[in-house]
Amino acid sequence: MPTLKVVDITPAALSGNASQDAEPNLAVNPEHPEEVVATAFTPDPMGGPFAPIYVSTDGGSTWSLRSIVPGADIDTGTGDITVGFAPRGGTLYTGILSGRHPHGVTRMQILRSPGISSTEPMEVLVTRDRPDQPWVVVGGVRLHDTTRDRVYVANNDLGKQPRTASVEVSDDARTAAAPAGFRPHVIDRRAPSGQDGPPVRIALHPDGTVYALFQSWQDITQAGGNALDVTFDVVVTRDDDGGVGPDPFQDLKDAEDSAIGQRVVTERTERFNALMGQERLGGDLAIAVDPTDAAGVWAAWCDRAGGAAGVGCVLHVRRSSDHGQTWSADVRTVTNAKNPALAVTADSLVGLAYQQFKQEQWVTVLEVTADGWTTPAERHVLHQAPADVPPAGFLPYLGDYIRLLAVDRDLYGVFSGNNTPDPANFPEGVTYQRRADFVSHQLFDLDNVTRVAPSIDPFFFHRAA
């Protein structure tokens, strides 16, 4: 029988922390799964120039903080930050939005560290202004007796308007000097209205087949305040040779209009920046490929029920069995949900994690299915807590994404949520390192006397087969 553990990542030494540690990400070393790195909007506790990563060397049971990411902001550490381990050798790659950037302009950086034990500042390989939401995925290429790191950093490059869905690719990222072979590629070949959506997601098969998923924004209208009514298509592109050629991601053409990139679904609507449970909506996207079958692909997105006149947010999951050319109808829908994350294990189990606004709570769920939801999935409620505690300090409140990874037959994930130590909030149990009293539902500082207000913490989970 599978086992499940949930761990509050905040180390004991940070028991006094009350910051909004939202928008988490995760990397697991495939060679040594006991080595895990997590990230969130966490400032350096000493106020230094380097933002921290969370490090575990015992499979996520205990965590420490290591400030090695350049470009720290005093309030959030970095902007968006995602991480990935090389499949061999332990090199860690990071994509960030620097906390130190020109006024009003995002600054993406791609970073490299030799491994989890390094305490040296991460090496800056690439700096580019204007991209948003970098998303790191790492693969390997076997050449003779060595393995090269093939690294993808998907992003929404607002310097390339209107076609902004982009992927940075390096075919030899481990040893090459900066910029380590990284080259940007715009992957949207149609004509969106102004820009594509913020998320661009990558799914990589061991044989080198690589998929990229994005939202092509077709129409944008003001909906009041900062909210926008966006009509979008969900588009998947593919490259059968690792995305390393001179003009990659052109191996999938739409069955209807023959343009590059197959549309999974068209003319969907989202009210971008609308609020639900103190969280902003818009931009939810996920993709995964079966490691045993490069033709088996899963995609998820969220849209507004009933179009622009509707309400809420509905999560959809669909599948393709022919390399992304044709797609099923919805195999799973979840109302009032966001932050879908997908992964497929070595025994072809599909994991879906998401966060649902339900009965004035944020509920974080992991579902695992062996038959694409033909029968009820294995379902785990990882966390549930009032959505109005704590008050939001900034947006995003929980984050614009969470992450789910498959390593062999196991699933690993991370999410952020209300850290009140109440057993009712964790139906399948939880472990805290920070000082917490589950009887009084109270957090304490290191002295076990000074009370600490509830805040947003990152939580790690692991489903072991």
C-alpha positions as CSV (number, residue, x, y, z in Angstrom):
1,M,0.0,0.0,0.0
2,P,1.3,3.5,-0.7
3,T,2.2,5.8,2.1
4,L,1.8,9.5,2.4
5,K,3.7,12.2,4.4
6,V,3.1,15.9,4.7
7,V,5.8,18.2,6.2
8,D,5.7,21.9,7.0
9,I,9.0,23.0,5.4
10,T,9.8,25.9,7.6
11,P,12.8,25.0,9.7
12,A,12.8,25.1,13.5
13,A,15.3,28.0,13.4
14,L,12.6,30.1,11.6
15,S,9.9,29.5,14.2
16,G,9.3,33.2,14.5
17,N,8.7,33.6,10.7
18,A,5.3,35.1,9.9
19,S,5.9,36.0,6.2
20,Q,3.8,35.0,3.2
21,D,5.9,32.2,1.9
22,A,3.8,31.6,-1.2
23,E,4.3,30.2,-4.7
24,P,6.4,27.2,-3.9
25,N,8.5,25.0,-6.2
26,L,10.3,21.7,-5.9
27,A,13.2,19.6,-7.2
28,V,14.1,16.0,-6.4
29,N,17.5,14.5,-7.3
30,P,16.6,11.5,-9.5
31,E,19.9,9.8,-8.5
32,H,19.5,10.4,-4.8
33,P,15.8,11.1,-4.0
34,E,16.7,11.8,-0.4
35,E,18.1,15.1,-1.8
36,V,15.3,17.6,-2.2
37,V,15.2,21.4,-2.8
38,A,12.2,23.6,-2.4
39,T,11.6,27.3,-3.0
40,A,9.0,30.0,-2.2
41,F,8.7,33.7,-1.7
42,T,10.9,33.5,1.4
43,P,13.2,36.4,2.3
44,D,16.6,35.9,3.7
45,P,16.1,35.9,7.5
46,M,19.3,38.1,7.9
47,G,18.2,40.6,5.3
48,G,21.2,39.8,3.1
49,P,21.7,40.0,-0.7
50,F,21.0,36.3,-1.4
51,A,17.6,34.7,-1.3
52,P,17.3,31.3,0.3
53,I,16.4,27.8,-0.9
54,Y,15.1,25.1,1.4
55,V,17.3,22.0,1.5
56,S,16.5,18.4,2.7
57,T,18.9,15.5,2.7
58,D,16.6,13.0,4.3
59,G,13.8,12.8,1.7
60,G,11.9,15.8,2.9
61,S,11.5,14.9,6.6
62,T,13.7,17.8,7.8
63,W,14.7,21.0,6.2
64,S,17.3,23.8,6.5
65,L,17.6,27.2,4.8
66,R,20.5,28.1,2.5
67,S,20.9,31.6,1.2
68,I,22.6,31.2,-2.1
69,V,20.3,32.8,-4.7
70,P,21.5,36.2,-6.0
71,G,19.3,39.2,-6.4
72,A,17.2,39.1,-3.1
73,D,14.3,41.4,-2.3
74,I,13.9,42.2,1.3
75,D,10.3,41.1,1.4
76,T,9.9,38.2,-0.9
77,G,13.4,36.8,-1.5
78,T,13.1,36.6,-5.3
79,G,10.2,37.0,-7.7
80,D,9.1,33.8,-9.3
81,I,11.6,31.0,-8.7
82,T,11.6,27.4,-10.0
83,V,14.2,24.6,-9.7
84,G,15.4,21.4,-11.3
85,F,18.0,18.7,-10.7
86,A,20.0,17.1,-13.5
87,P,19.3,13.4,-13.9
88,R,22.9,12.6,-13.3
89,G,25.6,14.4,-11.4
90,G,23.4,16.4,-9.0
91,T,23.7,19.8,-10.7
92,L,20.9,22.2,-9.6
93,Y,19.4,24.7,-12.0
94,T,17.2,27.6,-11.1
95,G,15.2,30.2,-13.0
96,I,14.3,33.3,-11.1
97,L,12.8,36.7,-11.5
98,S,15.4,38.8,-9.7
99,G,14.2,40.8,-6.7
100,R,16.6,43.5,-8.0
101,H,15.5,44.8,-11.4
102,P,14.8,48.0,-13.3
103,H,11.7,49.8,-12.2
104,G,8.6,48.2,-13.8
105,V,10.7,45.6,-15.7
106,T,11.0,41.9,-14.8
107,R,14.5,40.5,-15.0
108,M,14.8,36.7,-15.5
109,Q,18.0,34.9,-14.6
110,I,19.1,31.3,-15.1
111,L,21.4,30.0,-12.4
112,R,23.5,26.9,-11.7
113,S,24.9,25.3,-8.6
114,P,27.2,22.2,-8.6
115,G,25.0,20.3,-6.1
116,I,22.9,20.4,-2.9
117,S,25.9,20.5,-0.6
118,S,27.3,23.8,-2.1
119,T,27.0,26.9,0.0
120,E,28.5,29.2,-2.6
121,P,26.3,31.7,-4.4
122,M,24.6,30.2,-7.5
123,E,26.3,31.1,-10.8
124,V,24.4,33.4,-13.1
125,L,24.3,32.0,-16.6
126,V,21.7,34.2,-18.3
127,T,20.2,37.6,-17.6
128,R,17.3,38.8,-19.7
129,D,14.9,41.6,-19.1
130,R,11.1,41.3,-19.8
131,P,10.5,37.5,-19.4
132,D,8.0,36.3,-16.8
133,Q,7.4,33.1,-14.8
134,P,10.5,31.0,-15.6
135,W,9.8,27.2,-15.4
136,V,12.8,24.9,-15.2
137,V,12.8,21.3,-16.5
138,V,16.1,19.3,-16.8
139,G,16.9,16.2,-18.9
140,G,20.1,14.4,-19.9
141,V,21.8,13.3,-23.1
142,R,24.1,10.3,-23.0
143,L,27.1,10.8,-25.2
144,H,29.8,8.1,-25.2
145,D,30.7,7.8,-21.5
146,T,29.3,11.1,-20.3
147,T,25.9,12.6,-19.7
148,R,25.2,16.2,-20.7
149,D,22.5,18.3,-19.0
150,R,19.8,19.5,-21.4
151,V,18.0,22.3,-19.6
152,Y,14.7,24.0,-20.6
153,V,13.5,27.3,-19.0
154,A,10.0,28.0,-20.3
155,N,8.9,31.6,-19.9
156,N,6.5,34.3,-21.1
157,D,8.8,36.8,-22.8
158,L,7.0,40.1,-22.9
159,G,9.8,41.5,-24.9
160,K,8.6,39.4,-27.9
161,Q,5.1,40.7,-28.1
162,P,2.6,39.6,-29.4
163,R,4.1,36.1,-29.5
164,T,5.4,35.8,-26.0
165,A,5.4,32.0,-25.2
166,S,9.1,31.1,-25.2
167,V,11.6,28.5,-24.1
168,E,15.3,28.9,-23.4
169,V,17.2,25.7,-24.2
170,S,20.8,24.6,-23.5
171,D,22.2,21.3,-24.8
172,D,25.2,21.4,-22.5
173,A,24.3,23.4,-19.4
174,R,26.5,21.7,-16.8
175,T,30.0,22.5,-17.9
176,A,29.8,25.3,-20.5
177,A,30.7,28.8,-19.4
178,A,28.0,31.4,-19.2
179,P,25.6,31.7,-21.0
180,A,26.1,27.9,-21.2
181,G,24.6,27.5,-24.6
182,F,21.2,28.9,-23.6
183,R,19.2,30.3,-26.6
184,P,15.7,31.7,-26.5
185,H,13.0,30.4,-28.8
186,V,9.5,31.8,-29.3
187,I,7.2,28.8,-29.7
188,D,3.9,30.5,-30.6
189,R,3.6,30.6,-34.4
190,R,0.1,32.1,-34.6
191,A,-1.0,35.7,-33.8
192,P,-2.3,36.2,-30.3
193,S,-4.0,39.4,-29.1
194,G,-1.2,41.3,-27.5
195,Q,0.5,38.5,-25.7
196,D,0.3,34.8,-24.6
197,G,-0.7,33.9,-21.0
198,P,2.0,33.9,-18.2
199,P,2.4,30.1,-17.8
200,V,4.5,28.1,-20.3
201,R,5.0,24.5,-19.2
202,I,7.3,21.7,-20.4
203,A,7.0,17.9,-20.4
204,L,10.1,15.9,-21.3
205,H,10.2,12.2,-22.2
206,P,13.4,10.2,-21.7
207,D,13.7,9.6,-25.4
208,G,14.1,13.3,-26.1
209,T,10.6,14.1,-27.1
210,V,9.7,17.4,-25.5
211,Y,6.3,19.1,-25.3
212,A,5.5,22.7,-24.5
213,L,2.0,24.0,-23.5
214,F,0.9,27.6,-23.4
215,Q,-2.2,29.8,-23.5
216,S,-2.6,31.8,-26.7
217,W,-4.6,34.9,-25.7
218,Q,-7.1,35.7,-28.5
219,D,-9.0,38.6,-27.0
220,I,-8.5,40.8,-24.0
221,T,-11.0,43.3,-22.6
222,Q,-11.1,45.3,-19.4
223,A,-13.4,43.8,-16.7
224,G,-13.1,46.5,-14.0
225,G,-10.1,47.3,-11.8
226,N,-7.1,45.1,-12.6
227,A,-9.3,42.3,-13.9
228,L,-9.2,41.3,-17.6
229,D,-11.6,39.1,-19.5
230,V,-9.3,36.9,-21.6
231,T,-10.4,34.6,-24.3
232,F,-7.7,32.0,-25.0
233,D,-6.7,28.8,-26.7
234,V,-4.7,26.1,-25.0
235,V,-1.9,25.1,-27.5
236,V,0.6,22.3,-27.3
237,T,3.8,22.2,-29.4
238,R,6.3,19.3,-29.7
239,D,9.9,18.7,-30.7
240,D,11.0,15.2,-31.5
241,D,14.8,15.9,-31.1
242,G,15.0,17.6,-27.7
243,G,14.3,21.1,-28.9
244,V,18.0,21.7,-29.8
245,G,17.8,22.3,-33.5
246,P,18.0,25.8,-35.1
247,D,14.2,26.3,-35.1
248,P,12.7,23.9,-32.6
249,F,9.1,23.0,-31.5
250,Q,7.7,22.6,-35.0
251,D,6.9,18.9,-35.1
252,L,3.2,19.2,-34.2
253,K,0.8,20.9,-36.6
254,D,-2.8,21.5,-35.9
255,A,-5.1,19.0,-37.5
256,E,-7.6,21.7,-38.5
257,D,-5.6,24.7,-39.8
258,S,-2.2,23.1,-40.3
259,A,-0.5,25.8,-38.3
260,I,2.4,24.8,-35.9
261,G,1.0,23.9,-32.5
262,Q,-2.1,21.7,-31.9
263,R,-5.0,23.5,-30.1
264,V,-6.1,21.3,-27.2
265,V,-9.1,23.6,-26.7
266,T,-10.3,26.9,-28.1
267,E,-12.1,30.0,-27.1
268,R,-12.0,29.5,-23.3
269,T,-12.5,32.5,-21.0
270,E,-10.8,33.5,-17.8
271,R,-11.2,36.7,-15.7
272,F,-7.6,37.3,-15.1
273,N,-6.8,38.9,-11.8
274,A,-10.3,38.3,-10.4
275,L,-10.2,37.2,-6.7
276,M,-11.4,34.0,-5.1
277,G,-10.5,33.3,-1.5
278,Q,-8.0,36.2,-1.4
279,E,-6.2,34.6,-4.4
280,R,-6.0,36.0,-7.9
281,L,-7.2,33.8,-10.8
282,G,-5.8,33.2,-14.3
283,G,-2.9,31.5,-15.9
284,D,-3.3,27.9,-14.6
285,L,-1.7,25.3,-16.8
286,A,0.0,21.9,-16.5
287,I,1.3,19.1,-18.8
288,A,2.9,15.7,-18.2
289,V,4.1,12.8,-20.4
290,D,4.1,9.1,-19.5
291,P,7.7,8.1,-19.1
292,T,6.9,4.6,-20.6
293,D,5.1,6.1,-23.6
294,A,6.2,9.3,-25.4
295,A,2.8,9.4,-27.1
296,G,0.8,9.6,-23.8
297,V,0.4,13.2,-22.8
298,W,-1.9,14.9,-20.2
299,A,-2.8,18.5,-20.0
300,A,-4.7,20.7,-17.5
301,W,-6.0,24.2,-17.5
302,C,-8.6,26.4,-15.7
303,D,-11.3,28.6,-17.2
304,R,-14.3,30.6,-16.2
305,A,-17.6,28.6,-16.0
306,G,-20.1,30.2,-18.3
307,G,-17.7,32.4,-20.1
308,A,-17.2,36.1,-19.3
309,A,-20.7,36.3,-17.7
310,G,-20.0,33.3,-15.6
311,V,-18.4,32.9,-12.2
312,G,-15.6,30.9,-10.5
313,C,-12.9,28.8,-12.1
314,V,-13.1,25.2,-13.4
315,L,-10.1,22.9,-13.7
316,H,-10.1,20.6,-16.7
317,V,-7.9,17.6,-17.5
318,R,-7.6,16.0,-21.0
319,R,-5.3,13.3,-22.5
320,S,-3.7,12.5,-25.8
321,S,-2.5,9.1,-26.9
322,D,-1.0,10.2,-30.2
323,H,1.8,12.6,-29.3
324,G,-0.6,15.6,-28.8
325,Q,-2.3,15.4,-32.2
326,T,-5.8,14.6,-30.9
327,W,-7.3,15.2,-27.4
328,S,-10.0,13.5,-25.4
329,A,-13.0,15.3,-23.9
330,D,-12.5,16.2,-20.2
331,V,-11.5,13.2,-18.1
332,R,-11.6,15.2,-14.9
333,T,-13.2,18.6,-13.9
334,V,-13.0,20.3,-10.6
335,T,-15.1,23.4,-9.8
336,N,-13.6,26.5,-8.1
337,A,-10.0,25.1,-8.4
338,K,-6.7,26.5,-9.4
339,N,-3.0,25.5,-9.6
340,P,-3.2,22.2,-11.4
341,A,0.0,20.1,-11.3
342,L,0.4,16.8,-13.2
343,A,3.0,14.0,-13.1
344,V,3.1,10.4,-14.4
345,T,5.0,7.7,-12.5
346,A,7.2,4.9,-14.0
347,D,4.2,2.5,-13.6
348,S,2.0,5.0,-15.5
349,L,-0.1,6.3,-12.6
350,V,-1.2,9.8,-13.2
351,G,-1.0,12.3,-10.3
352,L,-3.1,15.4,-10.2
353,A,-2.6,18.0,-7.4
354,Y,-4.7,21.2,-7.2
355,Q,-6.1,23.8,-4.7
356,Q,-9.9,24.2,-4.5
357,F,-11.9,27.0,-2.9
358,K,-14.6,25.1,-1.0
359,Q,-16.9,26.2,1.8
360,E,-14.7,29.3,2.5
361,Q,-11.6,27.1,2.8
362,W,-8.6,26.4,0.6
363,V,-8.4,22.7,0.2
364,T,-5.2,21.1,-1.4
365,V,-5.8,17.7,-2.9
366,L,-3.7,14.9,-4.5
367,E,-5.5,12.5,-6.8
368,V,-3.9,9.4,-8.3
369,T,-5.4,7.3,-11.1
370,A,-4.4,4.2,-13.0
371,D,-7.2,4.5,-15.6
372,G,-7.7,8.2,-16.3
373,W,-10.5,8.6,-13.8
374,T,-12.7,5.9,-15.5
375,T,-13.1,4.7,-11.9
376,P,-12.8,6.9,-8.8
377,A,-9.2,8.0,-8.2
378,E,-7.2,7.5,-5.0
379,R,-7.8,10.8,-3.3
380,H,-5.8,12.6,-0.5
381,V,-6.8,15.8,1.2
382,L,-3.4,17.2,2.1
383,H,-4.6,20.4,3.7
384,Q,-7.7,22.4,4.4
385,A,-7.9,25.7,6.2
386,P,-9.9,28.9,6.3
387,A,-9.2,31.0,3.2
388,D,-9.4,34.4,5.1
389,V,-6.5,33.5,7.5
390,P,-4.0,35.2,7.4
391,P,-5.0,38.4,5.6
392,A,-3.2,38.6,2.2
393,G,-0.1,40.8,2.3
394,F,0.3,40.7,-1.5
395,L,-0.7,38.8,-4.6
396,P,-0.4,35.9,-5.3
397,Y,-1.7,34.8,-1.9
398,L,-0.9,31.1,-2.1
399,G,0.9,31.3,-5.5
400,D,0.2,31.1,-9.2
401,Y,1.3,27.5,-9.2
402,I,2.3,24.5,-7.1
403,R,4.5,21.6,-8.4
404,L,4.2,17.8,-8.6
405,L,7.0,15.5,-9.7
406,A,7.4,11.8,-10.4
407,V,10.6,10.0,-9.6
408,D,10.4,6.3,-10.5
409,R,7.1,5.1,-8.8
410,D,6.9,7.9,-6.3
411,L,5.2,11.3,-6.4
412,Y,6.6,14.4,-4.7
413,G,5.0,17.7,-4.4
414,V,4.9,21.1,-2.7
415,F,2.1,23.6,-2.0
416,S,1.7,26.7,0.2
417,G,-1.1,27.3,2.7
418,N,-2.3,28.5,6.1
419,N,0.1,27.2,8.8
420,T,-2.3,27.1,11.8
421,P,-1.3,23.9,13.7
422,D,-4.7,22.3,13.9
423,P,-5.2,18.6,13.3
424,A,-8.4,19.3,11.4
425,N,-6.4,21.1,8.8
426,F,-4.4,18.0,7.9
427,P,-6.7,15.0,7.5
428,E,-3.8,12.7,6.7
429,G,-1.4,14.1,9.3
430,V,1.5,16.5,9.1
431,T,4.9,17.1,10.7
432,Y,6.1,20.5,11.8
433,Q,9.7,21.5,12.6
434,R,8.8,25.0,13.7
435,R,7.4,25.4,17.3
436,A,3.8,24.6,17.2
437,D,1.1,23.5,19.7
438,F,-1.6,21.3,18.0
439,V,-3.7,21.5,21.2
440,S,-4.0,25.2,21.4
441,H,-3.6,25.7,17.7
442,Q,-0.8,28.2,18.3
443,L,2.6,28.9,16.8
444,F,5.4,30.0,19.0
445,D,8.9,31.5,18.5
446,L,12.0,29.5,19.5
447,D,11.5,30.4,23.2
448,N,8.2,28.4,23.2
449,V,6.6,31.5,24.9
450,T,6.3,34.3,22.3
451,R,3.2,33.7,20.2
452,V,3.5,33.9,16.4
453,A,0.5,34.8,14.2
454,P,-0.6,32.4,11.5
455,S,1.0,32.9,8.1
456,I,1.5,31.1,4.8
457,D,4.1,28.3,4.8
458,P,5.3,25.9,2.1
459,F,4.4,22.2,2.7
460,F,6.2,19.2,1.1
461,F,4.4,15.9,0.4
462,H,5.5,12.5,-0.7
463,R,3.4,9.6,-1.9
464,A,5.7,6.5,-1.7
465,A,4.6,3.5,-3.8
